[in-house]
Amino acid sequence: MYCALKDDKAVLDGVMWRGNTGRMAFVPEDGLEVIATGKLTTYPGRSKYQIVIDSLELAGEGALLALLEKTRLRLEAEGVFSPERKQRLPFLPKTIGVVTSPTGSVIRDILHRLADRFPSHVIVWPVLVQGTGAAEQVAGAIRGFSALDGTSPVARPDIVIVARGGGSIEDLWSFNEEVVVRAIAECTIPVISAVGHETDTTLADYAADRRAPTPTAAAEMAVPVRADLDATLADFAARQRRAVHRPVELGRERLEARIRRMPRAQTVLQPQAQRLDELSDRLRRGLMDRAGKGREQLAGIQSRLSPNVLIRARDTAQRRLESARLVPALVERPLLASRDRLEALARLTSQLHPEKPLERGYAIVRDTDGKALTGKAQAEAERALTLQFKDGTLGVGVGETPPAPKPTKKTRPKPVSAQQDDLFG
């Protein structure tokens, strides 16, 4: 770094080598009031004096605050501290990441407070919290937590706490570095800033999603009180039981009220019970009367069924049987009448037989399946026909022109005999 140190009277060129510039706690800018420590040398190329600076510090707390305010305004103008980009803290994080010194009292206070409120899994990323390289380590730890994707052996935290104890503005200057502020703003995990005490304010507090006045307060923000959660759950369970039992209780109350308004079972059944007693008494009397009438009828029948009456009836029937005579004509006359009717039916059956006309010169026309045809249209629809005569069958083809019929001699009809058998007997 090459610079020029000046006051109200003189100007002195300065140079600071790389090893020393890396240990500076701030970025030098024009107009800052500083205290430079080093040794005077000469530069032959210009024949001028210069100072080789070993360390460079801001002159007084006022200069640091002015630089801090200037950096804050610049980052705020960029939207780094915008409320819209801040994330909500999870209600009950499973894993908590802590960026702090592993040897200070801060980590012990955080762990002790978490154990009291709600024991959680804590991952500590050890860093320097002041001095040379502290800002880079803090920024690297925040980015390291944000880069975890859940596939590595190290669990991805649900919340990150950046913590440090109290101190002067110079001690806390690492948390005002732009690299730390931008790392907090770009972190994809909600961040709680717990740097210094309640009166200490750093740029990390503006960039974080939540600011805690102390590291212990940050632990209280990260997790709820387990006892309070247990009490809340117990209250919810009690309310749920009351909500479930309340309809049952209301139903029981309504049922009891309706039961009180309903008549007693004894009052409702009393008329039916009285009628039942009356019907039972009538049934008993009716059965006794019926039994008495039955005994009287039985006594009357018993008098008619005496042995003397039965013997007289047997003797009378025997005399009537002996006096009856069986004449054969009484049996033969119905048989002869039935035989005559049977013979008449036999004669009628022979006359009505379908093949009886064949004896008089007629023929039956049948199709190839042997079914009798009764019309010309049925015959024309067949390819061949069968003619059945008295003495046999003859097959003919359909469509052949029949020969002209020969004239027949007219014969006189035979006289009908005056006597003819009665077909119906």
SVG drawing of the C-alpha trace seen along z (x, -y; Angstrom):
<svg xmlns="http://www.w3.org/2000/svg" viewBox="-134 -24 153 138">
<polyline fill="none" stroke="black" stroke-width="0.4" points="0.0,0.0 1.3,-3.4 -0.1,-6.5 0.6,-10.0 0.3,-11.1 -0.4,-14.8 -1.4,-17.2 -2.1,-20.9 1.6,-21.8 3.4,-18.9 3.1,-15.8 5.1,-12.5 4.9,-9.6 4.3,-6.2 4.6,-2.6 3.3,0.5 4.3,4.0 1.9,6.9 2.5,8.7 1.6,5.6 -1.5,4.6 -3.1,8.0 -3.1,7.4 -5.0,4.1 -8.5,4.0 -10.0,1.6 -9.7,0.6 -7.8,-2.7 -9.7,-5.5 -8.9,-9.2 -9.6,-11.6 -9.1,-9.2 -7.2,-10.3 -4.7,-7.6 -1.7,-6.9 1.2,-5.4 4.1,-3.6 7.2,-2.7 10.7,-4.0 11.9,-6.8 13.9,-6.0 14.9,-7.7 13.9,-6.8 16.9,-7.6 14.7,-7.6 13.0,-10.8 15.5,-12.0 12.7,-12.2 12.0,-11.0 9.3,-8.3 8.0,-6.2 7.8,-2.4 4.7,-1.8 4.6,1.2 1.1,0.6 -1.7,-1.7 -4.5,-2.5 -7.4,-4.9 -6.8,-7.9 -9.4,-7.8 -12.9,-6.3 -14.5,-9.2 -12.6,-8.2 -13.8,-4.6 -17.4,-5.6 -17.2,-7.9 -15.8,-5.1 -18.5,-2.7 -21.3,-5.2 -19.9,-5.7 -19.7,-2.0 -23.2,-1.5 -24.7,-4.1 -23.1,-2.6 -24.3,0.9 -27.7,-0.3 -28.0,-2.1 -27.2,1.3 -30.1,2.9 -27.9,5.2 -29.9,4.2 -33.3,4.3 -36.1,5.8 -37.7,7.6 -34.8,10.0 -34.7,11.0 -35.8,14.6 -38.1,15.8 -36.5,17.9 -37.7,21.5 -39.9,22.2 -38.1,25.3 -34.7,25.9 -33.3,29.4 -29.7,28.3 -28.1,25.0 -24.8,23.7 -22.7,21.4 -19.8,19.3 -17.6,18.1 -14.4,18.8 -14.3,22.3 -12.3,21.2 -14.3,18.2 -17.2,18.0 -19.7,17.2 -20.0,20.8 -20.5,22.1 -23.2,19.5 -25.0,20.5 -24.8,24.3 -25.9,23.8 -28.9,21.7 -29.9,24.2 -29.7,27.1 -32.0,25.2 -34.6,24.2 -34.7,27.0 -31.7,29.4 -30.7,29.2 -27.9,30.5 -25.3,27.8 -22.5,27.5 -19.7,25.1 -17.5,23.6 -14.4,22.3 -13.1,18.9 -11.1,16.0 -13.3,13.2 -10.8,10.4 -7.4,9.6 -5.8,10.3 -7.8,12.7 -10.8,12.8 -13.2,11.3 -12.2,13.8 -12.7,16.7 -16.1,15.5 -17.2,14.9 -15.9,18.3 -17.7,20.1 -21.0,18.4 -20.6,19.4 -19.6,22.9 -22.8,23.4 -24.8,22.0 -23.1,24.3 -24.2,27.5 -26.9,29.3 -27.8,32.1 -25.9,34.8 -22.6,34.5 -22.0,36.2 -22.4,32.7 -26.0,31.8 -27.2,28.6 -28.2,26.1 -31.7,24.7 -30.4,21.5 -26.9,19.9 -25.7,17.8 -22.8,15.5 -21.6,14.6 -18.9,12.7 -18.4,11.2 -18.3,7.5 -15.3,5.2 -14.2,2.0 -15.0,0.8 -11.6,1.9 -12.2,5.4 -15.5,5.7 -14.2,4.2 -14.0,7.6 -17.9,7.8 -18.0,4.4 -15.9,5.7 -17.8,5.7 -16.8,9.4 -18.6,10.5 -21.6,8.3 -22.1,9.6 -21.6,13.2 -24.4,12.8 -26.7,11.1 -26.1,13.8 -26.6,16.7 -29.5,19.0 -29.9,20.0 -31.5,17.5 -28.8,15.8 -28.9,14.3 -26.2,11.7 -25.1,11.7 -22.0,9.6 -21.0,7.7 -23.4,6.5 -26.7,4.7 -25.1,1.3 -22.7,2.6 -23.8,2.3 -22.0,3.6 -22.9,3.8 -23.4,7.6 -26.4,6.7 -28.0,4.8 -27.4,7.6 -28.6,10.4 -32.2,11.6 -32.4,11.0 -30.2,9.1 -29.7,10.4 -28.4,8.1 -26.2,10.9 -25.2,14.5 -27.4,15.8 -30.3,13.9 -29.5,15.4 -29.9,18.9 -33.3,17.8 -34.4,16.5 -33.3,19.7 -35.4,22.2 -38.6,22.1 -38.8,23.3 -39.5,27.0 -41.5,26.7 -43.7,24.1 -44.3,26.3 -45.1,29.2 -47.6,27.1 -49.1,25.8 -49.4,29.3 -51.0,30.5 -53.4,27.5 -54.3,28.4 -54.8,32.0 -57.1,31.0 -59.0,28.7 -59.3,31.5 -60.7,33.9 -63.1,31.2 -64.2,30.6 -64.7,34.3 -66.5,34.9 -68.7,31.7 -71.1,33.0 -71.4,36.3 -72.2,34.3 -74.7,32.1 -76.3,35.2 -76.5,36.8 -78.1,33.7 -80.7,33.5 -81.4,37.2 -81.9,36.9 -84.2,33.9 -86.3,35.8 -86.4,38.9 -87.8,36.7 -90.5,35.4 -91.4,38.9 -94.0,40.9 -92.9,43.8 -92.9,47.3 -95.3,48.5 -97.8,45.8 -97.6,46.5 -97.9,50.3 -100.6,50.2 -103.7,50.3 -102.1,53.1 -101.3,55.0 -104.9,54.6 -106.3,55.7 -103.9,58.7 -105.2,59.8 -108.8,59.4 -108.2,61.4 -106.4,64.1 -109.4,64.4 -111.8,64.6 -109.6,67.2 -109.5,69.3 -113.3,69.1 -113.8,69.8 -111.6,72.9 -113.5,74.2 -116.9,73.6 -115.6,75.3 -114.3,78.3 -117.8,78.6 -119.6,78.5 -117.2,81.1 -117.9,83.4 -121.6,83.0 -121.3,83.8 -119.1,86.7 -121.6,88.0 -124.4,87.8 -122.2,89.6 -121.2,92.2 -124.8,93.1 -125.2,93.7 -122.1,95.7 -123.2,98.3 -122.4,102.0 -126.1,102.9 -126.6,100.1 -123.5,101.2 -124.7,104.8 -128.1,103.9 -126.6,101.8 -124.3,104.7 -127.2,107.1 -129.3,104.8 -126.5,104.3 -125.9,108.0 -129.6,108.7 -129.6,106.2 -126.5,107.7 -128.0,111.2 -131.3,109.9 -129.4,108.3 -129.0,110.4 -126.4,109.7 -127.9,110.0 -125.3,110.6 -127.3,108.3 -126.5,105.3 -122.8,105.9 -122.9,106.9 -125.1,104.0 -122.5,101.3 -119.8,103.4 -121.7,103.9 -122.5,100.2 -118.8,99.3 -117.8,101.9 -120.2,100.5 -118.7,97.0 -115.2,98.3 -116.0,100.1 -117.6,96.9 -114.5,94.9 -112.3,97.5 -114.3,97.3 -114.2,93.5 -110.4,93.6 -109.9,95.9 -112.0,93.5 -110.1,90.4 -106.6,91.9 -104.5,89.5 -103.5,92.4 -107.0,93.7 -107.7,91.6 -104.7,93.3 -106.9,96.4 -109.3,94.2 -106.5,93.0 -105.2,90.0 -101.5,89.2 -99.7,87.3 -97.0,84.7 -94.0,84.5 -90.8,82.5 -87.3,84.1 -87.7,84.1 -90.9,86.1 -93.1,83.2 -96.6,83.1 -97.2,80.1 -100.6,78.6 -100.1,75.7 -98.7,75.0 -96.3,72.3 -94.8,74.7 -94.2,77.3 -92.6,74.7 -90.1,73.8 -88.7,77.3 -86.1,78.8 -87.6,82.2 -90.8,83.8 -91.9,87.3 -95.4,88.6 -96.8,91.2 -99.3,93.7 -101.1,96.6 -98.5,99.1 -95.3,96.9 -93.5,93.6 -92.3,91.8 -89.7,89.0 -90.3,86.2 -88.6,82.9 -90.1,79.5 -90.6,77.4 -91.2,80.2 -94.2,79.7 -96.9,82.3 -98.5,84.3 -102.1,83.5 -104.6,85.4 -106.4,88.2 -110.1,87.9 -111.9,90.0 -115.1,91.8 -118.0,90.4 -119.4,93.0 -122.5,92.9 -122.2,92.6 -123.0,95.7 -126.2,95.5 -125.8,95.1 -126.9,98.0 -129.9,97.4 -128.2,99.1 -124.9,97.5 -123.0,98.2 -123.3,95.6 -119.8,94.2 -120.6,92.9 -122.3,96.1"/>
</svg>
